[in-house]
Amino acid sequence: MAADTAIFVSKRLQRAAFAVLCLIAAQFVLASCEPEPSPMAARVGTLGGY
């Protein structure tokens, strides 16, 4: 009985750990993408000389 419970818990923990690792990997992928310049930043850059 205890072994069955341990196996069930470990399977659930494996799924949770895999989900967390996927989220961390997605964060790294999104962080590596270069952000597009926002229109407001472009306007401030062009109006800085005035």
BELMONOR-V777140 format. One record per backbone hydrogen bond with DSSP energy under -0.5 kcal/mol. CO is the residue of the C=O (numbers start at 1). NH is the residue of the N-H. If there is no record, write none. Layout:
BEGIN
co:nh
CO:NH
CO:NH
END
This chain:
BEGIN
co:nh
1:5
2:6
3:7
4:8
5:9
6:10
7:11
8:12
9:13
10:14
11:15
12:16
13:17
14:18
15:19
16:20
17:21
18:22
19:23
20:24
21:25
22:26
23:27
24:28
25:29
26:30
27:31
28:32
29:33
38:42
39:43
40:44
41:45
42:46
43:47
44:48
47:50
END
